[in-house]
Amino acid sequence: MTSGGIEAGGQVWRWGADLVRNQEILDKVKWEKVAEEFWKRATVRGKVRIVLGKDTIFDKEVGEKDDESGFWAEVPIEPEKIGKLVVRRPGKKWLVATNKGLYEAVVRSLKKVKVVGVFPEGEEKESFLASDQGWVWWPVAIGAIVAGAIVAGAWYLGLRNP
C-alpha cells in the first residue's frame, strides 16, 4: 500500500504510509535519506520534470473570478508547508496544493540533473517551483533598501557632526 508517488525522468518513486500519511511527512530525516538513496540508484540524467501524482495533491476548479482563499484554508497542510499553484484556463482556475516537503527533498537529491519544474499530473506549463520562487527576491530587496537607508543615514549624520 503506497501513500503517494513522484515521477522524474521516467523513474517513479512511490513511498509507503510509514513515511507519509495524509501528505504529512512523518520523519523528515528518514524521508530525505530514502529520497536521496532512491534517486542515487535511479538513472535520471539531463533535464527532468517532476510530476506529482493525483494522490499527492489537493485540487479544485473554480470560476475565473471566484475567491481562492476558501480553498487554501480548507487544505489540511500547515500554511508554511503548503505549495500553491494556480493554473489559469479559459473562464476558470485550477487551484492545486501540496506539501512542499514532498518535492523539495527530491529536488535536493537530484544533484546530477537540472530540475525544470514540479508539475501536478495533467499540467505541462505551470510549475510549483516557479510559484514558490516568485517571492524569493523580496527579502533581498528589503534588505538592500534597509542597508542603503542605514548607510545613507550614517553618511548624513557623519557629515553634519564630524
C-alpha positions in Angstrom: 0.0 0.0 0.0 1.5 3.3 -1.0 0.8 6.8 0.2 1.9 8.7 -2.9 4.4 9.0 -5.7 6.6 11.3 -7.7 7.8 10.7 -11.3 11.0 12.3 -12.6 12.8 11.5 -15.8 10.8 8.3 -16.4 11.6 6.9 -12.9 8.8 6.6 -10.4 9.3 6.8 -6.6 6.4 5.5 -4.6 6.6 5.7 -0.8 4.7 3.9 1.9 2.4 5.1 4.7 5.3 4.7 7.1 6.9 7.9 5.5 3.9 10.0 4.5 0.4 10.0 5.8 -2.2 12.5 4.6 0.6 14.3 2.8 2.3 14.9 6.1 6.0 13.7 6.2 6.2 11.6 9.4 10.0 11.5 9.7 11.8 14.3 7.7 15.3 12.9 8.2 14.2 9.4 7.1 12.2 10.9 4.2 15.2 12.8 2.9 17.5 9.8 3.3 15.1 7.5 1.4 14.6 10.1 -1.3 18.4 10.5 -1.8 19.0 6.8 -1.8 16.3 6.2 -4.4 17.4 8.9 -6.8 21.1 7.9 -6.5 20.1 4.4 -7.8 17.8 5.8 -10.4 19.3 6.5 -13.8 18.0 10.0 -14.2 20.1 12.3 -16.3 19.9 15.7 -18.0 16.9 17.9 -17.6 13.9 16.4 -15.7 10.3 17.3 -14.9 9.0 16.2 -11.6 5.3 15.1 -11.8 3.2 14.8 -8.7 0.6 12.2 -8.9 -3.1 12.9 -8.1 -2.6 11.2 -4.8 -0.1 13.8 -3.7 -2.2 17.0 -4.4 -5.3 18.7 -3.3 -7.1 20.5 -6.1 -10.3 22.3 -7.1 -11.5 24.0 -10.2 -13.2 27.4 -9.6 -14.5 30.2 -11.7 -12.1 32.8 -13.1 -13.3 35.5 -10.7 -14.0 33.2 -7.7 -12.2 33.8 -4.4 -9.4 31.3 -3.8 -9.0 31.9 0.0 -11.7 29.4 0.9 -9.9 26.6 -0.9 -6.4 27.4 0.6 -8.0 27.5 4.1 -9.5 24.0 3.6 -6.2 22.3 2.6 -5.1 20.3 5.6 -1.5 21.3 5.4 0.2 23.9 7.7 0.4 27.2 5.8 4.2 27.4 5.9 4.5 23.9 4.4 2.0 24.4 1.6 3.0 24.6 -2.1 0.4 26.6 -4.0 -0.2 26.6 -7.8 -2.9 28.5 -9.7 -3.4 27.4 -13.3 -5.5 29.8 -15.3 -7.6 28.3 -18.0 -10.3 30.0 -20.2 -13.1 31.1 -17.8 -11.7 29.1 -14.8 -8.8 28.5 -12.5 -7.4 25.2 -11.3 -6.2 25.5 -7.7 -3.6 22.9 -6.7 -1.9 22.5 -3.3 0.6 20.0 -2.0 3.1 19.7 0.9 6.3 21.4 -0.4 8.4 18.9 1.6 7.3 16.1 -0.8 9.2 17.6 -3.7 11.8 19.8 -2.1 13.7 16.7 -0.8 13.6 15.2 -4.3 14.8 18.4 -6.0 17.8 18.4 -3.5 18.6 14.8 -4.0 18.7 15.1 -7.8 22.2 16.5 -7.9 23.3 15.5 -11.4 20.3 16.9 -13.2 18.6 20.1 -13.8 15.0 20.1 -12.5 13.0 22.2 -14.9 9.8 22.2 -12.8 7.5 20.4 -10.4 4.1 19.8 -12.1 0.8 18.3 -10.9 -0.2 15.4 -13.1 -2.1 16.8 -16.1 -0.3 20.1 -16.2 2.5 20.9 -18.6 3.4 24.6 -18.2 2.7 25.9 -14.6 5.2 24.6 -12.0 5.2 24.7 -8.2 8.9 25.8 -8.4 8.0 28.9 -10.3 5.3 29.9 -7.9 7.5 29.1 -4.8 10.3 31.1 -6.1 8.2 34.1 -7.1 8.7 35.8 -3.7 12.4 34.9 -3.2 13.6 38.3 -4.3 11.5 40.2 -1.6 13.9 39.6 1.3 16.9 40.6 -0.8 15.2 43.8 -2.0 14.0 44.8 1.5 17.5 44.0 2.9 19.1 46.2 0.2 16.7 49.1 1.0 17.3 48.9 4.7 21.1 48.6 4.3 21.0 51.6 1.9 19.0 53.6 4.4 21.5 52.8 7.2 24.5 53.8 5.1 22.8 57.0 3.9 21.8 57.9 7.5 25.3 57.2 8.8 26.8 59.3 6.0 24.4 62.1 6.5 24.9 62.2 10.3 28.7 61.8 9.8 28.8 64.9 7.6 26.6 67.0 10.0 28.5 66.0 13.1 32.2 65.4 12.2 
